[in-house]
Structure formats: C-alpha cells, structure tokens
Amino acid sequence: MNTQLVKGAAYAADKFNDLGGAVNRGAGPGIDRQALAAQRKAQAREDEAKVEGYMRSMPADFDVSQIPQKYRENISKFLTDGKKQYANAAMNIGDYEVGSDGYIEMVSRMNKVKNSFHNLKTQFDQFGAGKKDLTNDMLEGMYSKGNDPDEISLLTSVYTDELDIQIGEDGNIGFMGGDGSITNLGDLPDYFNKDYTSGDAIMSMANGIYKSGNPLNNSTRMMYENKLYQMIERGGIPTLKSLARDDFFNRGGIPSITDEELNDPMQRDAVEKKLVDFYMGVFNTHAKNGAANRVANSGGSSSSQSDYRLVDGNQWDGDVSYRLYKHKDPTKPDVWTYGDGTRYYVYPDGTKKKMSGGGGSNETTQEETQSSNTETETSNDSAGTMTVKEAYKLAKEQNPGASPKELAAIAQKLIKGN
C-alpha cells in the first residue's frame, strides 16, 4: 500500500487544512502559541499514524489468474469498491474518540470489507474445487445416474461457466439462471457417485451363492435379505438411488422403480422392498444355476461343469446382461445364462439354442448338453431328411429307459441311416 498517497489524501481533507491558521485562531491571551502548535502537530502525527496502521490492515488482492476470464471484471470492480470503502473509513476514524459510536461504526465498516474479501476468496476456492471434482467424475463415468437430472444440469451449467455471477456485499457469489433466479454457491445441490462398494458386495454375494451349488432355503434367504437391507440403511439415499439406477446387474437400472417413487421420501420403504426383491431374484437365479451345474457335474454328462469356464463380469446381449460359460473345446457350444434363469447354447457359428427348462433340471441339462454335442459332431452328415432334434426325440420315444449318452448314440445312427 502506498502510504505516501494516503498521507497526501489525508492532508487534502478538510480536517487537516491550514494547521497554522487553526493554531492562531484557537490561541487566546496567555496561551503559548509555540507549545500549542507543537501539541497540535503531535496530535496530527498521531492521527496520521493511526490511519496508516489501519491502511496497512487493508486486505490485499488475491490472485485471480485461476478464475475464469468471464468473472474477472466483476471481481475487480468488487475489490476496487471495497478498497475505497475501507480507505474512507480509515481516514474518517480519526474524527472519533476511541470507543465512541462513530469510532465503532468505522471499525465495523473496515472489518466488513476485510471479511467480504476473505469470503470471496474462499468461495472461489470452493468453486474451483467443485468444478474439478464434477468434471473428473463426469468424464470418468463415476457419477451416479440416480442423481436428479435437473440438479446435474444446474451443476454442469455452473461449473462450465455458462451462468453469470453476482457478488453480494458479504462476498458471497451467486449464479444467475435464465429465469432471473439466483442460486448461491453454498446452496448448490450435492451430487453422488456410483456406489461401487455396494454393487461389488452384491456381486460377490451372488458369485458365492452360485459357487456353493445349493438352492436358497428360508434361513439363507432371510440372511441375504437382512444383508441387503443393512447395506441400504448404511449407505442412505445415495446407495438406494445408485442401486436402483446404475448398471450393476441390469443396464439402465431397475425399471420397475419409477423416478417418482425414487424421489418421494414417503415411499422409501416401498422402494427399499423393491430393491431387495430384485436382488433376491438375482440371488435365487444364481442359486438355481449353481445347483443345476453342481448336479450336472456329478451326473456324468459328457460336457460337465469342468468343461466350462465362467468368464469374469457380466456380458451384454443388447440391454440384457448374461453370464458367459465358455467350453474348453472351441468347436463346442458356449452357455449363456440370463438373469431370469433362462440358458442358451451358443454355437461357434453364432446359432443360439434355448436349453429346455432354463437349466433348472439335471435331466434336461444333461440331455440338452448331449444333444448339442451330437449336433456339433454330426452337422456335416445331416443332409438326410431327419434333423438332430427329430432323431433325438425319436430315440427317446423308442428307448425310454436309455441314458442321455445312449440316446445320443442312437440319434446319430438314425441320422446316418444305420
């Protein structure tokens, strides 16, 4: 701060004009003019030192180089106006006795400017941090689709510098919407990211249920229901909305839960139940498929569970997810298992064939597996009039007590005409 300029301004003020004349006018008979002049001069210097002390306390500018160019003019004007208010109060405070109402008023004005400068800097620091967080989360796909779309739209408008700002006397910044409304920085809505912790925990439970190879009973079903409810309660609204809208098990989330339900606090219990019911359905499907594969593995099928390898993560068939079991022999069909329990053989040429019973019956699984193997092995010899399915069906009708392996062999002979 250029204190010499402040001194010049002070001496230019009325209260500092013509010091010698004031001494002569104020001196009466018997008064030592020189002593009075010295006293007045000392008082003036004391006042000057007081003003200089206050001016040294004036808040400094803050670095605006990191602030968007769009907002710098408003900020510069606010800082300049604040300095003028501070300087006026600092120069006028000498007119009042310490502790008087006028003195307190001047101190209050200076403190108000200092606090507004500090608040403005703090707010723009918060603005910069919020912009960085939202930008990174959106670019990396971390933010949850359970957020209110209108609130996300407001945040993106704010953090992409689309909106004009208004700076209040206290240094608070507000963002002006197209309808003339102003939203203060401190009133901006919060947003939350996808709850990968809960999503991964549910995936881990589902995989554990499948690997156990056991159907759910009343006891295990209640245990998993309680785990899901506890998970939602611990995570609160962000977890509830993330599990309902993010693509953990179903692309686009759970369609049976509407936006109106999800955003209505009075329907939270109903939404929680829908969530738990959905994920319990996932667990039930995994339990059935795991049990079916365990039985198939112990039943002697030529394509046993050991012939297949579960590919990590969900696969996608359009908007529907499925688990992929790849056969170790590339000439044999893979198995696709969907969330509703249906299962398909998918052959190397892309042909897709539904497994009878959705894979829930050991006999059906073995028969379909053996039938698919037979179909693969005889595809080049099936130029006759009988298809694999027809041959297998006829073999089963003629030999009701035969095993799947025996039926497959008979079907081959029927197709080849032996």
TIROKOL-702916 format. One line per field, with one value per residue (C-alpha): chain; residue in one letter; x, y, z. Coordinates in nm, 4 decimals. Each point is the difference from the previous one (the first is absolute). Example, Ala and Ser with C-alpha at 12.3 -4.5 7.8 and 13.67 -1.06 7.14 Angstrom:
REM residues 2
ch	(A, A) $
aa	(a, s) $
X	(1.2300, 0.1370) $
Y	(-0.4500, 0.3440) $
Z	(0.7800, -0.0660) $
END
This chain:
REM residues 418
ch	(A, A, A, A, A, A, A, A, A, A, A, A, A, A, A, A, A, A, A, A, A, A, A, A, A, A, A, A, A, A, A, A, A, A, A, A, A, A, A, A, A, A, A, A, A, A, A, A, A, A, A, A, A, A, A, A, A, A, A, A, A, A, A, A, A, A, A, A, A, A, A, A, A, A, A, A, A, A, A, A, A, A, A, A, A, A, A, A, A, A, A, A, A, A, A, A, A, A, A, A, A, A, A, A, A, A, A, A, A, A, A, A, A, A, A, A, A, A, A, A, A, A, A, A, A, A, A, A, A, A, A, A, A, A, A, A, A, A, A, A, A, A, A, A, A, A, A, A, A, A, A, A, A, A, A, A, A, A, A, A, A, A, A, A, A, A, A, A, A, A, A, A, A, A, A, A, A, A, A, A, A, A, A, A, A, A, A, A, A, A, A, A, A, A, A, A, A, A, A, A, A, A, A, A, A, A, A, A, A, A, A, A, A, A, A, A, A, A, A, A, A, A, A, A, A, A, A, A, A, A, A, A, A, A, A, A, A, A, A, A, A, A, A, A, A, A, A, A, A, A, A, A, A, A, A, A, A, A, A, A, A, A, A, A, A, A, A, A, A, A, A, A, A, A, A, A, A, A, A, A, A, A, A, A, A, A, A, A, A, A, A, A, A, A, A, A, A, A, A, A, A, A, A, A, A, A, A, A, A, A, A, A, A, A, A, A, A, A, A, A, A, A, A, A, A, A, A, A, A, A, A, A, A, A, A, A, A, A, A, A, A, A, A, A, A, A, A, A, A, A, A, A, A, A, A, A, A, A, A, A, A, A, A, A, A, A, A, A, A, A, A, A, A, A, A, A, A, A, A, A, A, A, A, A, A, A, A, A, A, A, A, A, A, A, A, A, A, A, A, A, A, A, A, A, A, A, A, A, A, A, A, A, A, A, A, A, A, A) $
aa	(m, n, t, q, l, v, k, g, a, a, y, a, a, d, k, f, n, d, l, g, g, a, v, n, r, g, a, g, p, g, i, d, r, q, a, l, a, a, q, r, k, a, q, a, r, e, d, e, a, k, v, e, g, y, m, r, s, m, p, a, d, f, d, v, s, q, i, p, q, k, y, r, e, n, i, s, k, f, l, t, d, g, k, k, q, y, a, n, a, a, m, n, i, g, d, y, e, v, g, s, d, g, y, i, e, m, v, s, r, m, n, k, v, k, n, s, f, h, n, l, k, t, q, f, d, q, f, g, a, g, k, k, d, l, t, n, d, m, l, e, g, m, y, s, k, g, n, d, p, d, e, i, s, l, l, t, s, v, y, t, d, e, l, d, i, q, i, g, e, d, g, n, i, g, f, m, g, g, d, g, s, i, t, n, l, g, d, l, p, d, y, f, n, k, d, y, t, s, g, d, a, i, m, s, m, a, n, g, i, y, k, s, g, n, p, l, n, n, s, t, r, m, m, y, e, n, k, l, y, q, m, i, e, r, g, g, i, p, t, l, k, s, l, a, r, d, d, f, f, n, r, g, g, i, p, s, i, t, d, e, e, l, n, d, p, m, q, r, d, a, v, e, k, k, l, v, d, f, y, m, g, v, f, n, t, h, a, k, n, g, a, a, n, r, v, a, n, s, g, g, s, s, s, s, q, s, d, y, r, l, v, d, g, n, q, w, d, g, d, v, s, y, r, l, y, k, h, k, d, p, t, k, p, d, v, w, t, y, g, d, g, t, r, y, y, v, y, p, d, g, t, k, k, k, m, s, g, g, g, g, s, n, e, t, t, q, e, e, t, q, s, s, n, t, e, t, e, t, s, n, d, s, a, g, t, m, t, v, k, e, a, y, k, l, a, k, e, q, n, p, g, a, s, p, k, e, l, a, a, i, a, q, k, l, i, k, g, n) $
X	(0.0000, 0.1437, -0.0201, 0.1310, -0.3103, -0.2156, 0.1870, -0.0628, -0.3674, -0.0203, 0.1607, -0.2260, -0.3058, -0.1715, 0.0899, 0.3717, -0.0023, 0.1927, 0.1456, 0.1796, -0.3167, -0.1914, 0.2636, -0.0131, -0.3795, -0.0170, 0.2655, -0.1288, 0.1788, 0.2579, 0.0283, 0.3447, -0.0469, 0.3053, -0.0989, -0.3502, 0.1341, 0.2276, -0.2900, -0.2202, 0.2797, 0.0543, -0.3708, -0.0031, 0.2892, -0.1730, -0.3140, 0.2103, 0.1727, -0.3368, -0.1272, 0.3149, -0.0436, -0.3514, 0.1042, 0.2689, -0.2785, -0.1916, -0.0509, 0.2239, -0.1202, -0.0095, 0.1291, -0.2740, 0.2112, -0.1716, -0.3476, -0.1891, 0.0473, -0.3769, -0.0121, 0.3154, -0.1605, -0.2666, 0.2620, 0.2315, -0.2856, -0.1000, 0.3583, 0.0459, -0.3269, 0.0898, 0.3382, -0.1602, -0.2467, 0.2838, 0.2185, -0.2849, -0.0732, 0.3707, 0.0359, -0.3185, 0.0664, 0.2349, -0.3003, -0.1357, 0.1141, 0.0912, -0.3066, -0.2515, -0.2871, 0.1634, 0.3295, -0.1738, -0.1912, 0.3234, 0.1644, -0.3093, 0.0178, 0.3660, -0.0578, -0.2915, 0.2250, 0.2711, -0.2478, -0.1605, 0.3414, 0.0820, -0.3405, 0.0281, 0.3369, -0.1298, -0.3036, 0.2046, 0.2329, -0.3072, -0.1278, 0.3282, 0.0042, -0.3635, 0.0664, 0.2967, -0.1911, -0.3106, 0.1996, 0.2112, -0.2961, -0.2033, 0.2851, 0.0854, -0.3640, 0.0129, -0.3070, -0.3162, -0.3002, -0.2074, 0.0678, -0.2833, 0.0451, -0.1035, 0.2560, 0.2752, -0.0989, 0.0313, 0.3418, 0.1335, -0.1234, 0.1751, 0.3293, 0.0297, -0.0239, -0.3256, -0.1737, 0.0756, 0.0899, -0.1121, 0.2233, -0.1781, 0.1261, 0.1185, 0.2070, -0.2405, -0.0299, -0.3249, -0.0735, -0.2776, -0.2315, -0.1802, -0.3217, 0.1683, 0.0332, 0.3252, 0.1537, 0.2777, 0.3070, -0.0788, -0.3491, 0.1086, -0.1285, 0.2347, 0.0506, 0.1229, 0.1945, -0.0850, 0.0119, 0.2505, 0.0629, -0.3587, -0.0212, 0.3170, -0.1245, -0.3239, 0.1969, 0.2233, -0.3026, -0.1564, 0.3220, 0.0325, -0.3577, 0.0663, 0.3244, -0.1637, -0.2231, -0.2880, -0.3514, -0.1028, -0.2093, -0.2028, 0.2988, 0.2495, -0.2648, -0.0687, 0.3724, 0.0587, -0.3100, 0.1311, 0.3410, -0.1591, -0.2185, 0.2992, 0.2079, -0.2682, -0.0493, 0.3743, 0.0393, -0.3135, -0.1654, 0.3112, 0.0274, -0.3747, -0.0033, 0.3235, -0.1157, -0.3281, 0.1419, 0.3597, 0.0963, 0.1114, -0.2190, -0.2342, 0.0808, -0.2011, -0.0607, -0.3244, -0.2888, -0.2701, 0.1013, -0.1274, 0.1698, -0.3048, 0.0359, 0.3749, -0.0177, -0.2973, 0.1209, -0.3395, 0.0557, 0.3482, -0.1075, -0.1841, 0.3030, 0.2317, -0.2248, 0.0004, 0.3787, 0.0388, -0.2529, 0.1878, 0.3397, -0.1487, -0.1282, 0.3577, 0.1185, -0.2729, 0.0993, 0.3666, -0.0913, -0.2080, 0.2651, 0.2746, -0.1995, -0.0786, 0.3642, 0.1106, -0.2473, 0.1037, 0.3626, -0.0709, -0.2344, 0.2576, -0.0978, 0.2538, 0.0112, 0.0355, 0.0470, 0.3768, -0.0200, -0.1250, 0.1733, -0.1977, 0.1132, 0.0376, -0.2576, -0.3401, -0.0301, -0.2618, -0.2490, -0.1512, -0.1342, -0.0111, 0.2907, 0.1050, 0.2798, 0.2229, 0.1273, 0.2550, 0.0650, 0.3653, -0.0532, -0.0511, -0.2095, -0.2544, -0.2763, 0.0367, -0.2754, -0.1663, -0.1908, -0.2399, -0.1189, -0.3486, 0.1457, -0.0263, 0.3034, 0.1124, 0.2582, 0.1847, 0.1888, 0.3221, -0.1970, -0.2186, -0.3032, -0.1873, -0.2112, -0.2043, 0.0625, -0.3191, -0.1147, 0.2428, 0.2667, -0.1943, -0.0294, 0.2938, -0.1591, -0.0787, 0.3477, 0.1678, -0.2247, 0.0422, 0.3751, 0.0225, -0.2353, 0.2125, 0.3152, -0.1726, -0.1165, 0.3528, 0.1584, -0.2544, -0.0597, 0.1914, -0.1976, -0.3510, -0.0912, -0.2737, -0.3616, 0.0238, 0.1291, 0.1962, -0.2973, -0.2295, 0.2507, 0.0560, -0.3763, -0.0611, 0.2839, -0.1469, -0.3476, 0.1336, 0.2366, -0.1652, 0.2446, 0.3163, 0.2519, 0.0717, 0.3277, -0.1732, -0.2744, 0.2616, 0.1648, -0.3341, -0.0857, 0.3269, -0.0825, -0.3488, 0.1399, 0.2626, -0.2605, 0.1793) $
Y	(0.0000, 0.3453, 0.1768, 0.3257, 0.0213, -0.0620, 0.2790, 0.2344, -0.0904, 0.0534, 0.3426, 0.0966, -0.0695, 0.2962, -0.1080, 0.0258, 0.3405, 0.3106, -0.1296, 0.3310, 0.2043, -0.2283, 0.0437, 0.3800, 0.0041, -0.2315, 0.1753, 0.2463, 0.2402, -0.1617, -0.3061, -0.1145, -0.0041, -0.2142, -0.2585, -0.0186, -0.0402, -0.2815, -0.1671, 0.0218, -0.1264, -0.2978, -0.0733, 0.0166, -0.2414, -0.2333, 0.0071, -0.0564, -0.2998, -0.1418, 0.0323, -0.1575, -0.2883, -0.0640, 0.0294, -0.2598, -0.2311, 0.0399, -0.3438, -0.0645, -0.1056, -0.3731, -0.1749, -0.0044, -0.1736, -0.3332, 0.1538, -0.0242, 0.3074, 0.0446, 0.0896, 0.2120, 0.3371, -0.0463, -0.1054, 0.2932, 0.2481, -0.1594, 0.0209, 0.3605, 0.1138, -0.1812, 0.1712, 0.3411, -0.0735, -0.1208, 0.3060, 0.2439, -0.1648, -0.0054, 0.3711, 0.0948, -0.2051, 0.2719, 0.2280, -0.2152, -0.0864, -0.3603, -0.1887, 0.2532, -0.1029, 0.1647, -0.1757, -0.3366, 0.0634, 0.0691, -0.3133, -0.1993, 0.1275, -0.0953, -0.3445, -0.0520, 0.0641, -0.2294, -0.2799, 0.0405, -0.0293, -0.3099, -0.1523, 0.0692, -0.1743, -0.2977, -0.0290, -0.0011, -0.2612, -0.2154, 0.0735, -0.1181, -0.3198, -0.0774, 0.0555, -0.2386, -0.2723, 0.0092, 0.0139, -0.3012, -0.2021, 0.0635, -0.0685, -0.3255, -0.1087, -0.0091, 0.2096, -0.1944, -0.0025, 0.0137, 0.3747, 0.2385, 0.0915, 0.3629, 0.0374, -0.1486, 0.2401, 0.2962, -0.1169, -0.0455, 0.3494, 0.1478, -0.1863, 0.0583, 0.3789, 0.0201, 0.2197, 0.3596, 0.0750, 0.2523, 0.0918, 0.1051, 0.2603, -0.2814, -0.1585, -0.2853, -0.0923, -0.0956, -0.1403, 0.1555, -0.2344, 0.0776, 0.0669, 0.2658, -0.2223, 0.0057, -0.3073, 0.0658, -0.2217, -0.1318, -0.0999, -0.2096, -0.3581, -0.2813, -0.2947, -0.3537, -0.2617, -0.3601, -0.2195, -0.2519, -0.1253, -0.1215, -0.1183, -0.2073, -0.1414, -0.1183, -0.1501, -0.1815, -0.1400, -0.1177, -0.1744, -0.1640, -0.1288, -0.1432, -0.1693, -0.1599, -0.1993, 0.0045, 0.1416, 0.2711, -0.1159, 0.2109, 0.0556, 0.1063, 0.2078, 0.1968, 0.0445, 0.1538, 0.2186, 0.1417, 0.0649, 0.1953, 0.2070, 0.0787, 0.1015, 0.2455, 0.1427, 0.0584, 0.1685, 0.2122, 0.1742, -0.0056, -0.3801, -0.0449, 0.2054, -0.1429, -0.3613, 0.0927, 0.1893, -0.1044, -0.2894, -0.2569, -0.2927, 0.1545, 0.2711, 0.3066, -0.1191, -0.1453, 0.1079, -0.1001, 0.2951, 0.3286, 0.3390, 0.1207, -0.2852, 0.0390, 0.3729, -0.0193, -0.0247, -0.1411, -0.3036, -0.0873, -0.3203, -0.1178, 0.0774, -0.1861, -0.3064, 0.0123, 0.0224, -0.2926, -0.2079, 0.0653, -0.0994, -0.3008, -0.1036, 0.0232, -0.2125, -0.2605, -0.0300, -0.0418, -0.2599, -0.2027, 0.0171, -0.0912, -0.2962, -0.1182, 0.0157, -0.1833, -0.2815, -0.0088, -0.0243, -0.3032, -0.1650, -0.1155, 0.2264, 0.0008, 0.3832, 0.0377, 0.3180, -0.0495, 0.0389, 0.3576, 0.3117, 0.2929, 0.3242, 0.2772, 0.2787, 0.0349, -0.0151, 0.1961, -0.1168, 0.3310, 0.1428, -0.3327, -0.1394, -0.3628, -0.2180, -0.1703, -0.3576, -0.0821, -0.3613, -0.1030, -0.1550, 0.2884, -0.2290, -0.0501, 0.2447, 0.2565, 0.0521, 0.3387, 0.0319, 0.2970, 0.1631, -0.1539, -0.3504, -0.0762, -0.1659, -0.0357, -0.1955, 0.2327, -0.1842, 0.1114, 0.1073, 0.2307, -0.2269, 0.0429, -0.2816, 0.0195, -0.2698, -0.1745, 0.0928, 0.2929, -0.2284, -0.0695, -0.3759, -0.2374, -0.2382, 0.2799, 0.1506, -0.3309, -0.0748, 0.3431, -0.0136, -0.3443, 0.1092, 0.3069, -0.2112, -0.2421, 0.2890, 0.1421, -0.3340, -0.0900, 0.3387, -0.1003, -0.3273, 0.1364, 0.0317, -0.2601, 0.0691, -0.0398, 0.2854, -0.0467, 0.1000, -0.2386, -0.2864, 0.0651, 0.0195, -0.3224, -0.1747, 0.1081, -0.1256, -0.3357, -0.0422, 0.1584, -0.1562, 0.0976, 0.2456, 0.3303, -0.1376, -0.3073, 0.2158, 0.2174, -0.3073, -0.1315, 0.3406, 0.0016, -0.3365, 0.1161, 0.3067, -0.1985, -0.2620, -0.2876) $
Z	(0.0000, -0.0963, 0.3346, -0.1491, -0.2185, 0.3051, 0.1834, -0.2897, -0.0012, 0.3718, -0.0105, -0.2880, 0.2169, 0.1720, 0.3463, -0.0740, -0.1888, 0.1227, 0.3223, 0.0750, -0.0478, 0.2301, 0.2669, -0.0248, 0.0070, 0.2983, 0.2075, 0.2607, 0.2295, 0.2219, -0.2199, -0.1141, -0.3765, -0.0638, 0.2609, -0.1427, -0.3544, 0.1149, 0.1751, -0.3079, -0.2201, 0.2267, -0.0037, -0.3808, -0.0211, 0.2419, -0.2153, -0.3111, 0.1578, 0.0973, -0.3571, -0.1379, 0.2435, -0.1230, -0.3631, 0.0540, 0.1204, -0.3268, -0.1549, -0.2983, -0.3416, -0.0672, -0.3095, -0.2638, -0.2651, 0.0721, -0.0146, -0.3314, -0.2179, -0.0126, 0.3711, 0.0408, -0.0800, 0.2681, 0.2533, -0.0777, 0.0409, 0.3317, 0.1324, -0.1137, 0.1585, 0.3201, 0.0227, -0.0403, 0.2818, 0.2204, -0.0737, 0.0731, 0.3314, 0.0909, -0.0696, 0.1855, 0.3104, 0.1294, 0.0426, 0.2817, 0.3480, 0.0597, 0.1191, -0.1317, -0.2243, -0.2998, 0.0666, 0.0321, -0.3237, -0.1934, 0.1416, -0.0957, -0.3595, -0.0326, 0.1476, -0.2341, -0.3003, 0.1329, 0.0638, -0.3429, -0.1711, 0.1992, -0.0703, -0.3736, -0.0197, 0.1984, -0.2256, -0.3190, 0.1487, 0.0639, -0.3504, -0.1524, 0.2063, -0.0875, -0.3705, 0.0071, 0.1852, -0.2194, -0.3240, 0.0953, 0.1254, -0.3138, -0.2422, 0.1792, 0.0253, 0.3803, 0.0760, 0.0731, -0.2311, 0.3174, 0.0293, -0.0804, -0.3721, 0.0602, 0.2784, -0.2148, -0.2788, 0.2389, 0.1220, -0.3523, -0.0940, 0.3048, -0.0368, -0.3751, 0.0594, -0.1926, 0.2592, 0.0987, 0.3603, 0.2564, 0.2949, 0.3175, 0.2490, 0.2248, -0.2794, -0.0661, -0.3662, -0.1694, -0.3445, -0.2075, -0.1864, -0.3228, 0.1927, 0.2145, 0.3052, 0.1961, 0.1630, 0.2512, -0.0140, 0.3456, -0.1134, -0.2994, 0.0210, 0.0924, -0.2313, 0.0646, -0.1919, -0.0782, 0.3096, -0.1314, 0.3524, 0.0389, -0.3629, 0.0382, 0.3306, -0.1644, -0.2895, 0.2475, 0.1846, -0.3278, -0.1078, 0.3409, -0.0232, -0.3466, 0.1004, 0.3049, -0.2357, 0.2487, -0.0437, 0.2453, 0.2923, 0.2446, 0.2265, -0.2675, -0.1766, 0.3190, 0.0601, -0.3431, 0.0266, 0.3297, -0.1556, -0.2825, 0.2321, 0.2243, -0.3006, -0.1149, 0.3481, 0.0448, -0.3373, 0.0255, -0.2937, -0.2278, 0.0319, -0.0462, -0.3205, -0.1353, 0.0399, -0.1665, -0.2995, -0.0706, -0.2275, 0.2550, -0.1140, -0.2535, -0.2510, 0.0893, 0.3551, 0.1285, -0.2268, 0.2478, 0.2223, -0.1429, 0.0453, 0.1937, 0.2471, 0.0278, 0.0811, 0.2380, 0.3650, 0.1000, -0.2246, 0.1162, 0.1755, -0.3107, -0.2183, 0.2382, -0.0199, -0.3803, 0.0041, 0.2371, -0.1957, -0.3252, 0.1377, 0.1789, -0.3427, -0.1268, 0.2930, -0.0589, -0.3664, 0.0902, 0.2623, -0.2478, -0.2703, 0.2448, 0.1308, -0.3546, -0.1006, 0.3136, -0.0721, -0.3650, 0.1023, 0.2159, -0.2531, -0.2522, -0.2898, -0.2829, 0.0286, 0.3743, 0.1988, -0.0178, -0.3801, 0.0395, 0.1308, 0.1418, -0.1626, 0.2591, -0.0006, -0.1600, -0.3780, -0.1921, -0.2622, -0.1014, 0.3253, 0.1820, 0.2030, 0.0113, 0.1396, -0.2544, 0.0477, -0.2694, -0.1018, 0.0023, -0.3461, -0.2492, -0.2214, 0.2792, 0.0952, 0.2785, 0.2576, 0.0587, 0.3292, 0.0338, 0.3189, -0.0228, -0.0006, -0.3721, -0.1574, -0.3595, -0.1934, -0.2370, -0.2737, -0.1718, -0.3076, 0.2144, 0.0141, 0.3277, 0.1487, 0.3199, 0.2598, 0.1119, 0.3489, 0.0211, 0.1414, 0.3163, -0.0526, 0.0079, -0.2517, -0.2407, 0.0331, -0.0689, -0.2932, -0.1539, 0.0492, -0.1586, -0.2791, -0.0713, -0.0124, -0.2377, -0.2184, -0.0194, -0.0810, -0.2726, -0.1583, -0.3127, -0.0332, 0.0484, -0.3644, 0.0445, 0.0706, 0.3785, 0.2174, 0.3200, 0.2128, -0.1808, 0.0294, 0.3692, 0.0668, -0.1913, 0.1831, 0.3329, -0.0944, -0.1138, 0.2963, 0.3077, 0.2422, -0.1855, 0.1434, -0.1750, -0.1304, -0.1428, -0.1549, -0.1689, -0.1538, -0.1239, -0.1460, -0.1923, -0.1530, -0.0954, -0.1751, -0.1870, -0.0958, 0.1764) $
END
